[in-house]
Amino acid sequence: MPHRGYCKIFTSIYFCIMLIGIVEDKAYLRNSLKEKLASIENEIELVMETADGSDFLKLMKTLSPQPDVVLMDIEMNELNGIETIQRAAPLYPSVKFIMLTVFDDDERIFNAIKAGAHGYLLKEATAQQIIDALYQVYEDDGAPMSPGIARKAWKWLTAMSSQPAAEKTAALKNELEPLSDREKEILKCSMEGKEYAQIAELLFLSKHTVRQHMKNIYSKLHVSSKIEALQISLKNKWI
């Protein structure tokens, strides 16, 4: 498992700090984000901030340690957030990206997801919502989305399920339904944009159990992301 976070030892207590980056072209919004993050007690450390995707890519070449999660603006002058993630994701596979934007239109959402974004939140999100999203991505490999965005993503996935199947779907076509009833319940909740903690409370499970179910789903479907798992499950009418 790749190293994540910056770990420190104080008085024999070992813990990890989440390292984050901010890519936002407006200085006042960068400052607002930093104030939000500082307003709630957490184990988060800002290790980089840039005003453009090009600057982010240049800095990443020499930055050490690198961020675990990056809050990425979608609209920037020289290189926008979607193009930046398209270039950065293959180079830095351990870095997670959350789009933070004022836009919630379908095209931007889906292009961001396809580019490799791990979450998509509106800039009006509260400090607690942003911090919760950071931890969901960092600790649980979740896919945090604002509720309205999650509904649009669900519609997109449903539409995708009617298109020709991908190779992974075809490989599963003739197999018996691989998912258990519990796994299907968890996937449905995930499709609605619920976080692992919310799913655990709703289904009377522990957060660890929900996380393990998601790992089992990925393994059974031979995928590495929630989007792929949902697409295959919808295509085969398992959920």
N, C-alpha and C positions, 0 to 999 in steps of 0.2 A: 504494500500500500504506500503511495507516495507521501512524502512528508508534507504536512499541512500546518500552517500557523507557525508562530514564533514562540517557542517554549522557554519558560524561565523556571528557576528553582529559587524559592524563598523559604527559609526556615524549614527545609526538608519537604515543602509542599510543591508539587510539580503541576504546572498548568500551562495551557496554550492560549496565546492571544491571537485573535483573528486579525490578519493584516488586510487592510482595504485600500483601494485607490478610488479617486474621483476624477472623472473626465467630463468637464462641463465648460462651455465657452464663456459663460457669464460669471464674472467674479462674485457678484452679490448672491447668485444661486449656489456657488461653491461654498461661500461663507454660511449661507442658510443651512446647507446640508451638514456642515461641520458643527454648527450650533445645535442642530437636531440630534446628531450623534452624541454630542457632549452632554445633552440635557438629561440623559438617562444612563444610569450606572451600567457599565458593560465592560467586557474585556476585548475591546476593539482598538486597534492602533492604525492611524492613517500613515501610510508609507509613501504615498505619491498623490499628486494632484496636477492635472494638466488642463489646458484650455482647448485642446484639439486632438483628434484621433492620430494625426501624424506625429505630434509631440509625444503622445502616449507610446506609439510604436518605437520611436527613437529611444525614449527613456527606458523602456523594457529591456533593451539590448544590454544595458549595463547595470540595471537596478538589482540590488541584492540587500535584503531578501525581497522577493517579488510579492505582490498582493495575492491573497487567497480569493478575494471577491472584489470586483470592480463595479462601481455605480457609473453607468455610461449614459450620457445624454445622446439623444437620437439625432438632433438637428444641430450640426456644427458646420462652419463655413468651408474649411479646407478638406476635411475628411469626416463624413458623418459617422454616427455610431454603428449603423448596420455594416457599412464598408469596413470599419475598424475591426469589428468582431470577426467578419469574414476572413480578414488577414491574420488576426491575432489567435483565433481559436486553434488552428492547426499547429502554430508555433508554441503555444503555451497551454497545453491540454489540461493542466491542473488548475488553471485560473478560471473562476466562474464569473459570468457577466450578468448583471441585472440592468435592464433598460429602465431609466427613470425619466419620464417625459410628460409633456402636457397633452400629447396626442394619444387618442385611443381608436384611430380609424383602422379598419381591417387590414389594409395593405401593409401599413407599418408594423402592426402586430405580427402578422404572419411572416413578413420578410425578416423580422428580428429573430423569430423562433427558428426559421430555416437557416439563418446565419450562424446560430449557435448560442443565442441568449438563453440563460437559465431562468429568467424571470422578467416580468414586465410590470412596472408600477407607475402610477401617475405621480407627478411631482407634488400634488396636493396631499400625498400620503403623510400621515402623522409620523412623528419621531419613532413611536413604538412600532408602527407598521413597517417602517424601513428597517429598523433593527431586527424585528422578527423575521423579515424576509432575508436579511443577511445571514442570520443563524440557520434558517431553514435550508438555504443553499449550502452553507458551509458544513453544517453538522449532518444533515439528512439527505443531501443531494436532491432536495425538493425543487419545485418549480413554482415559486410564489407569483401570483398575479392578483391585481385588483379584481374584485368581483365582476364588474362589467366586462373587463378584458377576458376573464375566464369564460364567461358566457359566449363571447364572440369566438374564442378559441375552440370551444365545444362545437359550435355551429360549423366552423371550418373543418374540424376533424370529422364530423358527421358527413360533410360534403365530400371530403377526401375518401371516405370509406366506399363511396359509390364508383370511384375511379378504378382503373386496372390495378391489380395487386402488385406490390413490389415483390422482389425475389424472396424476401424473408416470409412474406405472407403466403406465397405460392408453396414454399417448402412445408408450411404447416397445414395447407389446405386439406390434405387427405388424412391428417392425424385426428384422433379423438380430441375433443375439447380439453385443452391442457390445464385450464384454470379452475381452481376450486371456487365454491360459492363465496367463501370469505374473500378470496383474492379479487373476485369480480366486484364485490361490494366496495372494496378499498379502491379499485380502479374507478368506479363510478363516482365516489366521493372526490377522488383526485381530479377527475374531469370537471367537477363543479368548482374547482379552485380551492378546495379545503386543504389546510395544512395538516401535517402529520398529527399534531397535538389535537386538532379539531376532529380528525378521523378517529383517533384513539378514544376520545370522549364519547363520540357518537356511537361507536360500535362496542364500547365497554372493553377496550383493549389497552395495553400499555403502548407508549410511543415506540419502545423498542420492538414490540411485536409487529406494529404497522410497518416499521422500517424493514424488518426481516421479510415480511410478506412481499414488499416491493422488490427486494433483492431476488426473491424466489420467482416473481413474475418476470423480471428481466432475464433470469436464467432459463426459464421455461420457453420464453418466446425468442431467445437468442438476440436480444436487443440491449442497448445501453442507455436508453433515454425513455422518459415517460411518454413523450410524444409518439415515439415508435410503438410502444406498448399499446397506447390507446388506439392508434391507427389500425394496427393489426386486429385488435379485439373488436373494434367497430366493424371492420371489413368482414370478419367472420361471424358477426352478430353474437359474440359472447357476452357483450354488455349492451 
